[in-house]
Amino acid sequence: MKPTHSIMSRYKIAQSRNHYENFTVGSLVLGKDIREAIITLYAFARLGDDIADEGNHSKKERIKQIQYLKIHLNKIQFNQKINDSYFKILRKLYIKYNFKINNLNRFINAFSEDINHKQYAKFNNLMRYCDDAANPAGELILSLVKIDNKGNIRQSNAICTALALINFAQGVVEDFEKGRIYIPKDEMKRFNLKIEDIQQRNFTKHWMQYKKYWVMRNYQILEKGLGLGKKIKGRLGFEIQIIECAALLLLKRMKRNNCNLFIDPPKIKPLDWIFIFLKVALRSL
């Protein structure tokens, strides 16, 4: 079965909608065309992530499916014949918006690392991974409306990296169950963190201290991107402001002393989105 079987059209990206996310994906705030473009691009990232993480496929089969995605990106770039329905849609999008295919190839680099790599030695290695796994999302969206200049990309990358790091903190247990740990080895040693604690859901004082350190550093990274939404005009700017507020809310909740990342990591709930929307709307008046 083709790995794209479950996303045969832009209106039926069911696999993309069955995952919790810390950010809105093509929300109704955006216009129809840009919303559909974002959902189609997001489907690619979601699909690759699922290939790397979900199901019972062997490592060999996962690598084969990731290679399938890469081959079809090359077909789009070099205008070769495509039979896959999803990639036909993606090619139309590429022709319409002329986004950089390399950003999707960066996702593929991250998917491959997820399959082959289990834990990074240092935080800098994790940041490099985020540059492939998260940052292309923002760059692609900016490119859809032709505002992907260097300054905007720098801010977008800061926001996307911060969101990825928040996600790693939220998913420590879930990632561990998939055989992956995103906390760097040197920091686990420095803070005396034990892998057994994750398995036993034992959020010790050492993990509490590390959480505070992780959140503080995450704030510092996010701050470099804050203000991008206000700078960008129109609906996309409004959407980015919503994402910024969501990231700040998650970090605020994560910072609390009673926040146990192993038992009940903070998440954005439907009511939160309503309050965030209203907050941004009032601020925009």
C-alpha positions in Angstrom: 0.0 0.0 0.0 1.2 3.5 -0.8 2.2 5.4 2.3 0.0 8.3 1.0 -3.1 6.1 0.8 -4.8 7.9 3.7 -4.4 11.4 2.2 -5.7 10.9 -1.3 -7.2 14.4 -1.6 -6.7 17.8 0.1 -10.3 17.5 1.5 -9.7 14.1 3.1 -6.5 14.3 5.1 -8.0 12.2 7.9 -4.6 11.0 9.2 -3.5 14.6 9.7 -6.5 15.4 11.9 -6.1 12.6 14.4 -3.1 14.1 16.3 -3.0 16.6 19.0 -0.9 19.7 18.1 0.3 22.7 20.0 -0.5 25.0 17.1 -3.4 25.5 14.8 -3.2 23.8 11.4 -5.0 25.8 8.7 -7.6 27.3 11.0 -10.7 29.1 9.8 -8.9 32.4 10.5 -7.1 31.9 7.2 -8.6 32.3 3.7 -9.7 29.1 1.9 -6.7 28.9 -0.6 -4.0 29.4 2.0 -5.7 27.2 4.5 -5.9 24.3 2.0 -2.3 24.8 1.0 -1.2 24.6 4.7 -3.2 21.5 5.3 -1.8 19.8 2.2 1.8 20.6 3.3 1.1 19.6 6.9 -0.2 16.3 5.6 3.3 15.6 4.2 4.9 16.3 7.6 2.3 14.3 9.5 2.6 11.4 7.1 6.4 11.2 7.4 6.2 11.5 11.2 3.7 8.7 11.3 5.9 6.5 9.1 8.8 7.1 11.5 6.8 6.7 14.7 3.5 4.8 14.4 2.5 1.3 13.5 4.3 -2.0 13.6 6.4 -1.7 10.4 10.0 -2.8 10.5 12.9 -0.4 10.2 13.5 -1.6 6.7 9.9 -0.9 5.7 9.9 2.5 7.3 13.1 3.5 5.4 11.5 2.2 2.2 8.4 4.4 2.8 10.4 7.5 3.5 12.4 6.8 0.3 9.0 6.7 -1.5 8.3 10.3 -0.3 11.8 11.5 -1.4 11.5 9.9 -4.8 8.2 11.7 -5.4 9.6 15.1 -4.2 12.3 14.6 -6.9 9.6 13.9 -9.5 7.8 17.2 -8.6 11.1 19.2 -8.7 12.1 17.7 -12.1 8.6 17.7 -13.6 8.5 13.9 -14.0 5.3 11.8 -14.3 3.5 11.1 -11.1 0.7 8.6 -10.5 0.3 9.1 -6.7 -2.9 11.2 -6.1 -1.5 13.1 -3.1 1.7 14.1 -4.9 -0.3 15.2 -7.8 -2.0 17.7 -5.5 1.4 18.6 -4.0 2.8 19.3 -7.5 -0.1 21.7 -8.3 0.6 23.5 -5.0 4.3 23.7 -6.0 3.5 25.1 -9.4 1.1 27.7 -7.8 3.2 28.9 -4.9 6.8 27.9 -6.0 7.8 26.9 -2.5 11.2 25.4 -1.8 11.1 21.6 -2.2 14.3 21.5 -0.1 12.1 22.4 3.0 10.2 19.2 2.5 13.5 17.3 2.0 14.6 18.7 5.4 11.5 17.0 6.9 12.7 13.8 5.3 16.1 14.2 6.9 14.3 14.4 10.3 12.1 11.4 9.6 15.2 9.4 8.7 16.9 10.5 12.0 13.8 9.4 13.9 14.1 5.9 12.4 17.8 5.6 12.9 18.6 7.7 16.0 17.4 7.3 19.6 19.1 10.0 21.7 21.4 13.0 21.0 24.6 13.6 22.9 24.2 17.3 23.3 21.6 20.0 23.1 23.2 21.5 20.0 22.5 18.2 18.2 18.9 18.5 19.2 18.7 22.0 17.9 20.1 20.9 14.6 17.4 18.2 14.4 14.7 20.8 15.1 16.1 22.8 12.2 15.0 20.0 9.9 12.0 18.6 11.9 10.2 21.9 12.8 11.6 25.0 11.2 10.7 24.1 7.6 7.0 24.3 8.5 7.2 28.0 9.3 9.4 28.7 6.3 7.0 27.0 3.9 4.0 29.0 5.3 5.9 32.3 4.9 6.8 31.3 1.3 3.1 30.8 0.4 2.5 34.5 0.9 6.0 35.6 -0.4 7.3 37.0 2.9 10.0 34.5 3.6 12.8 37.1 4.0 15.7 36.5 6.3 14.3 38.4 9.2 10.9 36.7 9.2 12.6 33.3 8.8 14.8 33.9 11.8 11.7 34.7 14.0 9.7 31.9 12.5 12.5 29.4 13.2 12.6 30.6 16.8 8.9 30.0 17.2 9.0 26.6 15.5 12.0 25.4 17.5 10.3 26.5 20.7 7.2 24.6 19.8 9.2 21.5 19.0 11.0 21.7 22.4 7.7 22.2 24.2 6.4 19.1 22.4 9.4 17.1 23.5 8.8 18.1 27.1 5.1 17.1 26.8 5.9 13.8 25.2 8.8 12.4 27.3 6.8 9.3 28.3 5.2 8.8 24.9 8.6 9.1 23.1 10.2 6.8 25.6 7.6 4.1 24.8 8.6 4.5 21.1 12.2 3.9 22.0 13.3 7.5 21.7 14.6 10.1 24.2 15.0 13.8 23.1 16.7 14.9 26.3 20.4 15.1 25.5 22.7 12.6 27.2 25.0 15.2 28.7 22.1 17.0 30.3 20.7 13.8 31.8 24.1 13.2 33.4 24.4 16.7 34.6 21.0 16.8 36.3 21.2 13.2 37.5 18.2 12.1 35.5 17.4 8.4 35.4 15.7 6.6 32.4 14.0 4.3 34.9 12.1 7.3 36.3 10.4 7.8 32.9 9.4 4.1 32.8 8.1 4.3 36.4 6.5 7.7 36.0 8.6 8.9 38.9 8.9 12.7 38.5 11.7 13.2 41.0 13.2 16.5 42.3 15.9 16.1 39.7 13.4 16.1 37.0 11.6 19.0 38.5 14.9 21.0 38.5 15.6 20.0 34.9 12.0 21.0 33.9 12.6 24.5 35.2 15.9 24.7 33.3 14.2 23.4 30.1 11.4 25.9 30.4 13.7 28.9 31.0 15.8 28.0 28.0 12.6 27.5 26.0 11.4 31.0 26.9 14.7 32.5 25.7 14.4 30.7 22.4 10.7 31.7 21.9 11.4 35.4 22.8 13.5 35.7 19.6 10.5 35.0 17.6 7.8 36.9 19.5 6.3 39.8 17.5 6.4 38.1 14.1 2.6 37.8 14.1 2.1 41.6 14.7 4.7 42.4 12.0 2.8 40.3 9.4 -0.3 41.9 8.1 -3.7 40.2 7.6 -5.0 36.8 8.6 -1.7 35.0 8.6 -0.3 37.5 11.1 -3.4 36.9 13.3 -2.9 33.2 13.1 0.8 33.5 14.1 -0.2 35.7 17.1 -2.5 32.9 18.2 0.4 30.4 17.9 2.7 32.7 19.9 0.1 33.0 22.7 -0.4 29.2 22.8 3.3 28.7 23.2 3.5 31.2 26.0 0.5 29.6 27.8 2.1 26.1 27.6 5.4 27.3 29.0 3.5 29.2 31.8 1.7 26.0 32.8 4.8 23.9 32.4 6.6 26.2 34.8 4.2 25.5 37.6 5.5 23.5 40.5 2.6 21.1 40.4 3.2 20.3 36.7 4.2 16.7 36.4 5.4 16.0 32.8 5.2 12.3 33.3 1.6 12.2 34.5 -0.2 15.2 33.2 1.8 17.4 30.7 0.0 20.7 29.8 -2.0 20.8 26.6 -4.0 23.4 24.8 -7.7 22.6 25.2 -10.6 23.8 23.0 -11.6 26.4 25.6 -8.1 27.7 25.7 -8.2 28.3 21.9 -11.4 30.4 22.4 -9.7 32.6 25.0 -6.6 32.9 23.0 -8.6 33.9 19.9 -10.5 36.5 21.9 -7.2 37.8 23.5 -5.6 38.3 20.1 -8.7 39.8 18.6 -9.0 42.4 21.3 -5.4 43.2 21.1 -5.8 43.8 17.4 -8.5 46.4 17.7 
